[in-house]
Amino acid sequence: MAKRVAASARDKAASARSSTAKSKAKKAAPKPGAVAKPAFAKTTIALVYDFDGTLSPKPMQEYAFLPKIGADPAAFWTESTSLAAKQDADPMITYMRLLYEKARAKGVRIDREDLVAQGAAVEFFKGVEEWFAEIEGYVKIRAESQGVELRHYLISAGLAEIVEGTTIYKHFHNVFASEYWFDAYELPYPKRVITDTGKTQYLFRINKGVEDETKSINQHMPEDDRPIPFSNMIYFGDGDTDVPSMTVTRKNGGHAVAVYPPGKSKKKCVNLFADRRVDFYAPADYRRGSDLFKRTCLLLDRMLADMRVQEEMWRLGRGVK
Ligand SMILES: [Mg+2]
């Protein structure tokens, strides 16, 4: 018993020493711009992108996979769509299977490394490759951006392996895309398939900070515990397949932007805008000074200002100076 008391007294003394040491250290070396603890935590912005038609003009499989197996892109997608309808099959699983059926029929072997290598052939809309650094630069110079982290996420029905080989892969905090098992059967087998509505699951993963796909996101999480509120998100997409994601983002207080190929029809975007699915639309020109760049910056300005308002309310509520 005495021993235990002594131990507990020792612990108390040690803990008192260490907390004194900590507070002394804090006083001795105040960091410039240091935030009093506990700090307001909702300071991460997530820009979430669709891939095909949003960042790249064509579906990613059209740059290397289809040419390699001698398939005409238009004919391939038509065949895939009608096969899915005929078989009452999921369109995404159908295209993933058809790609490899055709490769096998041509005697072309495409393994994981080949798919990653195909990523190098993917082309992007003007300015995409510079966009990530430019937008980060814009956020950094705003007065309200102290302590703000900007992240880019990709949610695509395309293939994760091809994305991995693209020049822009390094800019993403996380990539959620369809993927194959390569050693499942005689043909690669879909490991993960991302459908239009399935994309919304990943928005909630980003929102709740549960990006590890082995972890369930179905448990209730109070708004206050979610690290990236939807109001800190902008979703970028190009059309009908993005409607569920745009709707989920906007209905939860977030933002959405639609893009169309420069010089081509903007009808889809006009409709999305009229239906209030998006805040803005613009040609898919990502260069600094473009309409897309300026409109995104407007949303970021509002987001940063809102974030500071939320932070001030949070401080007031907790009596934190
Ligand atoms: Mg798309």
Residues whose N, C-alpha, C, O or C-beta is under 5 A from the ligand:
A	BS01	MG	D50 F51 D52 G53 T54 D238
